[in-house]
């Protein structure tokens, strides 16, 4: 498969006895179907606080986020997910405000996230009724990159003087 189709960077092939080989970019993985493929997420929500936003507010690190929740969403629940769990949900980064949202994987490609890291990228989602929406995505350039950054959806970008939600995140190492 690798020799015959070198340009095809994502595929799965069954090799028998409940085993599969998966290619994602330059990474080959052997997976047994009875194993749980989804490991625990590297982030979890520790605390959320509603505060008044000031442009001088400084975030302690990448473990804090400040977002603006529209009034109709203030009682909605937030959750951490992976890109592979949200499918091709759309996202509108702040620099594209006023234009149409793009698929989350297009954003990751534009941010030069390696193909084998895209599915595992963390996203903060909000549940509105039965639908989820991406609030923020964590951009990390490589496995070794300790200094990632959160990109907030333009609909949730805080503005001066508005009530915002400050989210403290914990990391699992």
C-alpha positions as CSV (number, residue, x, y, z in Angstrom):
1,X,0.0,0.0,0.0
2,X,2.8,2.4,0.9
3,X,4.8,1.6,-2.2
4,X,1.9,1.5,-4.6
5,X,0.2,4.7,-3.3
6,X,2.9,6.9,-1.8
7,X,0.8,10.1,-2.3
8,X,-2.1,8.7,-0.3
9,X,-1.4,9.8,3.3
10,X,-4.5,8.6,5.2
11,X,-5.8,5.1,5.0
12,X,-6.6,2.0,7.0
13,X,-6.1,-1.6,5.9
14,X,-7.4,-4.7,7.6
15,X,-4.5,-7.3,8.1
16,X,-6.7,-10.0,9.7
17,X,-7.5,-11.3,13.2
18,X,-9.0,-7.9,14.3
19,X,-5.8,-6.0,13.5
20,X,-5.6,-3.0,11.2
21,X,-2.7,-0.8,9.9
22,X,-3.5,2.9,9.8
23,X,-1.4,5.5,8.0
24,X,-1.8,9.1,9.0
25,X,0.9,11.3,7.2
26,X,4.3,9.6,7.7
27,X,3.1,7.7,10.8
28,X,2.0,4.0,10.6
29,X,0.1,2.6,13.5
30,X,-1.0,-1.0,14.3
31,X,-4.4,-1.1,16.0
32,X,-6.3,-4.0,17.5
33,X,-10.1,-3.5,17.1
34,X,-10.9,-4.5,20.6
35,X,-8.7,-1.8,22.0
36,X,-10.1,1.6,22.8
37,X,-8.5,4.0,20.3
38,X,-9.5,7.1,22.1
39,X,-7.1,7.9,25.0
40,X,-7.9,10.5,27.6
41,X,-7.7,14.1,26.4
42,X,-4.6,16.1,27.4
43,X,-6.9,18.9,28.7
44,X,-9.8,19.1,31.1
45,X,-11.9,22.0,32.4
46,X,-11.1,22.9,36.0
47,X,-13.2,26.0,36.6
48,X,-15.3,28.6,34.8
49,X,-15.9,32.1,36.1
50,X,-17.9,35.0,34.8
51,X,-16.0,38.2,35.0
52,X,-15.9,41.7,33.3
53,X,-13.3,41.8,30.5
54,X,-10.6,44.4,30.4
55,X,-8.1,44.5,27.5
56,X,-5.3,44.6,30.0
57,X,-6.3,41.2,31.3
58,X,-3.3,38.9,31.0
59,X,-3.7,35.1,30.8
60,X,-1.4,33.2,33.1
61,X,-0.6,30.6,30.4
62,X,-2.1,28.4,27.8
63,X,-4.2,26.8,30.6
64,X,-6.5,29.8,30.7
65,X,-9.0,31.0,28.1
66,X,-11.2,34.1,28.1
67,X,-14.3,33.8,25.9
68,X,-17.5,35.8,25.4
69,X,-20.6,33.7,25.6
70,X,-23.8,35.1,24.0
71,X,-26.7,35.3,26.6
72,X,-28.5,32.4,25.0
73,X,-25.5,30.1,25.5
74,X,-24.6,31.0,29.1
75,X,-26.3,27.9,30.5
76,X,-24.8,25.6,27.8
77,X,-22.2,23.1,28.8
78,X,-18.6,23.2,27.7
79,X,-16.5,20.1,26.9
80,X,-13.1,19.2,25.6
81,X,-13.0,17.0,22.5
82,X,-10.6,16.0,19.7
83,X,-10.9,17.0,16.1
84,X,-11.5,13.4,15.1
85,X,-14.5,13.4,17.4
86,X,-16.1,16.5,16.0
87,X,-15.8,15.6,12.3
88,X,-15.8,18.4,9.8
89,X,-17.3,21.1,12.0
90,X,-16.7,24.6,10.8
91,X,-14.7,27.3,12.6
92,X,-14.3,31.0,12.1
93,X,-11.0,32.4,13.4
94,X,-10.9,36.1,14.4
95,X,-8.9,37.1,11.4
96,X,-11.6,35.8,9.0
97,X,-14.5,37.6,10.8
98,X,-17.2,38.7,8.3
99,X,-16.3,35.8,6.0
100,X,-17.6,32.3,5.9
101,X,-16.4,29.7,8.4
102,X,-13.9,27.1,7.3
103,X,-13.7,23.4,8.1
104,X,-11.6,22.7,11.2
105,X,-9.1,20.6,9.3
106,X,-8.6,23.4,6.8
107,X,-7.7,25.7,9.7
108,X,-5.2,23.1,11.0
109,X,-3.7,22.7,7.5
110,X,-3.4,26.5,7.2
111,X,-1.7,26.6,10.6
112,X,0.8,24.0,9.3
113,X,-0.1,21.4,11.8
114,X,1.4,18.1,10.7
115,X,-1.1,15.6,9.3
116,X,-0.5,13.0,12.0
117,X,-1.3,15.5,14.7
118,X,-4.5,17.0,13.3
119,X,-7.0,14.4,14.4
120,X,-5.6,14.5,18.0
121,X,-5.8,18.3,18.2
122,X,-7.9,19.5,21.2
123,X,-11.0,21.6,20.7
124,X,-13.2,23.3,23.3
125,X,-16.9,22.8,22.3
126,X,-20.1,24.2,23.6
127,X,-23.3,22.2,23.4
128,X,-26.4,24.2,22.3
129,X,-29.3,21.8,22.4
130,X,-28.3,18.8,20.5
131,X,-25.6,20.6,18.4
132,X,-22.0,21.3,19.3
133,X,-20.0,24.3,18.2
134,X,-16.3,24.8,18.4
135,X,-15.4,27.6,20.7
136,X,-11.6,27.3,20.6
137,X,-8.9,25.1,19.1
138,X,-5.4,24.4,20.6
139,X,-2.6,24.8,18.1
140,X,0.6,22.9,18.7
141,X,3.1,22.7,15.9
142,X,4.7,19.4,17.0
143,X,4.7,16.7,19.6
144,X,7.7,18.4,21.3
145,X,6.2,21.9,21.2
146,X,5.4,22.8,24.8
147,X,4.1,26.3,24.0
148,X,0.9,25.9,22.0
149,X,-1.8,28.5,21.7
150,X,-5.6,28.7,21.8
151,X,-7.4,30.2,18.8
152,X,-10.8,31.5,19.7
153,X,-13.8,31.4,17.3
154,X,-14.7,35.0,16.3
155,X,-18.2,34.6,17.7
156,X,-16.6,34.1,21.2
157,X,-13.8,36.6,21.0
158,X,-14.0,38.9,24.1
159,X,-14.5,42.6,23.8
160,X,-13.7,45.4,26.3
161,X,-16.4,46.0,28.9
162,X,-18.4,42.9,28.2
163,X,-19.1,40.0,30.6
164,X,-16.8,37.1,29.7
165,X,-16.2,33.5,30.9
166,X,-12.7,32.8,32.2
167,X,-11.9,29.1,31.8
168,X,-9.1,27.4,33.7
169,X,-7.9,24.2,32.1
170,X,-5.9,21.4,33.7
171,X,-3.4,19.3,31.8
172,X,-2.9,15.6,32.0
173,X,0.7,14.5,31.7
